[in-house]
Amino acid sequence: MKCEVLSGQIPGAPNAPDQRAEWLGQRLLLWALLSTIVAFSEGCATQPLRLQDWYSPPHVTPLPHLAAVAVHRFTDKRETAYTALGEEFIGREETGRNIKAGEPVTVTLRRAFADGLRARGFPVIESTGSDPSPESRSDVRLAVSGEIQEFWATRSHRAESNREAACTVRLQVSEVATGRMQWEKVYSRQYVWSPWMPERDRLDMGPALAKVLALTVEEAVYDPEFIRELRRR
């Protein structure tokens, strides 16, 4: 009995084209699986929250004849990441997902308080860069700085769960010439999601964080004690 063996072929083994087809099929299946995982992960990833898209300065009545003030650096005392804004709990197991800002929280709040003082009628000079006191004008005597103690939102998809945002800032008034602090006070506000809010606002932390920030700025610029300190000559 003759057994013919083709050149390069082992008896009982699959043909080389079949092996290549099987190998390519496995690679294509693996590639498709990885692509699906990556696409799913990107879809679930939380995009950085741009608070400037939501925030509007509070409607403030300007005061006349106010002296110029400087707005210096705000520092983050929250003991968390400098872009962290809150936590969202999703799913039946209430898995936590961090919400992050597109810029440092210190930048957002310093800009908000500078805008609030400007709306109140103060000519505002904002420090930039690493120099905390770049002012050289003799008429700028006082500077406002801040310590951010809380700026955070928590949201759960459970209907009975509390959804709220909070902002707590310690404002300080110092002499520009000496850097000596003259006055300080803590301002704190909370904002709770309402069931009658528009669905878009209830599903996004941006409006709540912007609202609680505007409320805190408004509380400060309408505080007679704060205004009195800034009016000192």
C-alpha positions in Angstrom: 0.0 0.0 0.0 1.4 3.3 -1.0 1.2 6.5 1.0 1.9 9.6 -0.9 3.2 12.6 1.1 3.3 16.0 -0.5 6.5 18.0 -0.1 6.5 20.0 3.2 3.3 18.3 4.5 3.2 16.1 7.6 0.7 13.2 7.4 -2.4 13.9 9.6 -1.5 17.6 10.0 -3.7 20.5 8.6 -2.6 22.3 5.6 -0.5 25.5 6.0 -3.2 27.7 4.5 -5.6 26.4 7.1 -3.2 27.1 9.9 -2.7 30.7 8.6 -6.4 31.2 8.3 -7.0 30.0 11.9 -4.2 32.2 13.2 -5.5 35.3 11.4 -9.0 34.5 12.7 -7.8 34.4 16.3 -5.9 37.7 15.9 -8.9 39.4 14.4 -11.1 38.1 17.2 -8.7 39.4 19.8 -8.4 42.8 18.0 -12.2 43.2 17.9 -12.5 42.3 21.6 -9.8 44.9 22.6 -11.4 47.5 20.4 -14.8 46.9 22.1 -13.2 47.2 25.6 -11.4 50.5 24.7 -14.6 52.0 23.1 -16.6 51.0 26.2 -14.1 52.5 28.5 -13.9 55.7 26.6 -17.7 55.9 26.6 -17.8 55.5 30.4 -15.0 57.9 31.1 -15.9 61.2 32.8 -14.9 64.2 30.8 -13.4 67.1 32.7 -16.1 69.5 33.9 -15.8 73.1 32.5 -17.4 75.2 35.3 -16.9 78.3 33.2 -19.6 76.9 30.9 -22.1 76.9 33.7 -21.0 79.8 36.0 -22.5 83.2 35.8 -21.6 86.0 38.2 -24.4 86.8 40.6 -26.5 89.9 39.9 -24.9 92.4 42.2 -25.7 96.1 42.8 -22.5 98.1 42.3 -21.4 100.6 45.0 -19.9 104.0 44.1 -16.5 105.5 44.9 -14.7 102.3 45.8 -10.9 102.1 45.8 -9.0 99.5 43.7 -8.2 96.2 45.4 -5.9 93.4 44.4 -7.0 89.7 44.2 -4.1 87.4 45.1 -3.6 83.7 45.2 -6.3 81.3 46.4 -5.0 78.1 48.0 -6.7 74.7 48.1 -7.0 73.3 51.6 -9.4 70.5 50.8 -6.8 67.7 51.1 -7.8 66.3 47.7 -6.7 66.5 44.1 -6.5 70.1 42.9 -9.0 69.4 40.1 -11.4 67.2 42.1 -15.0 68.5 42.2 -17.0 65.6 43.6 -18.1 62.1 43.5 -21.0 60.4 41.6 -22.4 57.0 42.7 -23.8 54.9 40.0 -25.3 51.4 39.6 -26.9 49.1 42.2 -23.7 48.7 44.0 -23.3 52.5 44.2 -19.8 52.5 42.7 -18.1 55.8 43.2 -16.8 57.8 40.2 -14.7 61.0 40.7 -15.7 64.2 38.9 -12.8 66.4 37.9 -12.5 70.0 36.6 -10.8 71.1 33.5 -8.7 73.6 35.5 -7.5 73.8 39.1 -10.2 74.8 41.5 -8.1 77.6 42.8 -8.2 79.3 39.4 -11.9 78.9 39.1 -12.7 80.4 42.6 -10.2 83.2 42.3 -11.7 84.3 39.0 -15.2 84.0 40.5 -14.4 86.2 43.5 -12.5 88.7 41.3 -15.6 89.0 39.1 -17.8 89.4 42.1 -15.8 92.2 43.5 -15.6 93.9 40.1 -19.4 93.6 39.8 -19.8 95.2 43.2 -17.9 98.3 42.0 -14.3 97.6 43.0 -11.6 98.2 40.3 -9.8 94.8 40.6 -6.2 94.0 39.8 -5.5 90.3 39.6 -2.0 88.9 40.3 -0.6 86.5 37.8 2.4 84.2 37.6 4.5 83.3 40.7 4.7 86.8 42.1 2.0 87.2 44.7 2.3 91.0 44.8 3.0 92.5 41.3 1.1 95.7 42.0 3.2 98.9 41.9 0.3 101.4 41.9 0.3 103.4 45.1 -3.5 103.5 45.3 -3.8 99.7 45.7 -3.4 99.2 49.4 -5.4 96.1 50.1 -5.4 92.6 48.6 -7.9 89.8 48.9 -6.8 86.1 49.0 -8.6 83.0 49.9 -8.4 79.5 51.3 -10.7 76.9 49.8 -11.9 74.6 52.5 -14.7 72.9 50.6 -15.9 72.9 47.1 -17.5 69.5 46.4 -20.6 67.9 45.0 -22.1 64.4 45.7 -24.7 62.8 43.6 -26.4 59.4 43.6 -28.8 58.0 41.1 -31.1 56.7 43.8 -34.2 58.8 44.0 -34.1 58.9 47.8 -30.4 59.9 48.1 -29.3 63.4 48.9 -27.7 65.3 46.1 -25.9 68.5 47.2 -23.0 70.8 46.5 -21.1 72.9 49.1 -18.6 75.7 49.0 -16.6 77.0 52.0 -14.0 79.7 51.5 -11.9 81.7 54.1 -11.3 85.2 52.6 -8.4 87.3 53.9 -7.7 91.0 53.5 -4.0 91.9 53.7 -1.9 95.0 53.1 -0.2 95.0 49.7 2.9 96.8 51.0 3.7 94.6 54.0 1.7 91.4 53.3 0.3 91.6 56.8 -3.2 90.2 57.2 -5.7 92.6 58.5 -8.9 90.6 58.5 -10.4 87.2 57.6 -13.8 85.5 57.6 -15.3 82.2 56.4 -18.1 82.1 53.9 -20.0 78.9 53.4 -23.1 77.9 51.4 -24.8 74.7 50.4 -27.1 73.9 47.4 -29.4 70.9 47.2 -30.7 69.4 44.0 -34.5 69.9 43.8 -36.8 67.3 42.2 -38.5 70.0 40.2 -35.3 71.2 38.6 -34.9 70.7 34.8 -33.7 67.2 34.0 -30.5 68.5 32.4 -29.6 70.3 35.6 -30.5 67.4 37.8 -28.3 65.0 35.8 -25.2 67.3 35.7 -23.1 68.5 38.6 -22.0 71.6 36.7 -25.1 73.7 37.5 -25.1 72.9 41.2 -21.4 73.7 41.6 -21.8 76.9 39.7 -24.9 77.8 41.7 -23.2 77.2 45.1 -20.2 79.2 44.0 -22.3 82.1 42.9 -24.2 82.0 46.3 -20.9 82.1 48.2 -19.5 85.0 46.1 -22.8 86.9 46.6 -22.7 86.3 50.4 -19.2 87.8 50.5 -19.7 90.9 48.3 -22.9 91.8 50.2 -21.3 91.4 53.6 -21.1 94.9 55.2 -18.1 93.8 57.3 -16.1 92.7 54.2 -17.0 95.8 52.3 -16.0 98.0 55.3 -12.6 96.3 55.5 -12.0 96.9 51.8 -13.0 100.6 52.2 -10.3 101.3 54.8 -7.9 103.9 53.6 
